[in-house]
């Protein structure tokens, strides 16, 4: 398995988007178009995709369906991205499917090289493996999260029977555009002819673009707060209890074991997506099944408690939109006497904006770096943090393990109510999870 994983990782990374579906379409055709062997619920957006994907998949599995789930990025192993019936694909199955796909990938790589084109990317190959594995299982439905964008994302070779648009904001500007309108236009590409689309509440200019795309392709679109939404929300031990007005019914007393109002809105979007998939938005979901499906939801790395004494939480927020949701969730769900941040951010992210959002909720901050080559240097991040927090609240530590120890010591100064929040990127969340022994994220 390690040799296969290293072979795939040696390809162009997923943040190097190649704006073409020609290569992956060619591989899929050689494989007999496995992505057409099952219906797809397809998700895009800037934030909330993974959690919403996992909620949808959990509810569908509770209904007795065999599910495929594709999410990205992973926390610890690429196998996490491809789940069947709620479990990551086994190493043996991953290798078997990869070996079946590999010759066709090599053929397409060779054709591309003749024209001076690139090899297939890491992400394209993973999508090939995922769709082939889902067809081989077989699954009754695949819930698929885009990697980046929409129109040119490798997952978009499948036509979603239901398209789900999570909140859209500014991110990945070097690939998707520098305005929210440009980004929304790219993400709207997953809306397919005759499909049903459900969207989170969005900026007016984003909704206009989504509606225009739906009109152009003959799709129907339903939007949060107009067609469905959260009508009641209470913080509870271990999560929250909510009432959701769906497309076809209202569902009360739903326990969601995730923190933050943003997760409640993700759940409402997921409920609408399930209703859209199973009954075209006209058939209510069994309330008992829905409650059971939601109660079993997990979303590793999303405001997740990974240690007690002191409490250590990890969150994969990596842009201002996600950081705002994180800050609000911390205020809503926790009452720490002292909260110390461990923050490591990628160079190409809006670090200053993220730090400004975190400043009111953190008593102190320890800035550091992950092992990623994309990581911003601790010195540079520390200078930004000092301008925002003041030098007396900032500690700069060169590597993450030592930073985590330093933050825990600072948190202990707050007594039993002290805690640590590690955030800034998916890699930050993943490496802290691994340091604390939580190295499985099924």
Buried (B, 14 or more C-beta within 10 A) or exposed (E): BEEBBEEBEEBBBBBEBBEBBEBBBBBBEBBEBBBBBBBBBBBBBBBBBBBBBBBBBBBBBBBEBBBBBBBBBBBBBBBBBBBBBBEBBEBEBBBBBBEBBBEBBEEBBEEBEEEEBBBBBBBBBBBBBBBBBBBBBBBBBBBBBBBBBBBBBBBBBBBBBBBBBBBBBBBBEEBBBEEBBBBBBBBBBBBBEEBBBBBBBBBEEBBEBBBBBBEEBEBBBBBBEEBBBBEBBEBBEEBBBBBBBBBBBEBEEBBBBBBBBBBBBBBBBBBBBBBBBBEBBEEBBEBEBBBBBBBBBBBBBBBBBBBEEBBBBBBBBBBBBBBBBBBBBBEBBBEBEBBBBBBBBBBEBBBBBBBBBBBEBBBBBBBBBBEBEBBBBBEBBBBBBBEBBEEEBBBBBEBBEEBBBBBBBBBBEBEEBBBBBBBBBBBBBBBBBBBBEBEEBE
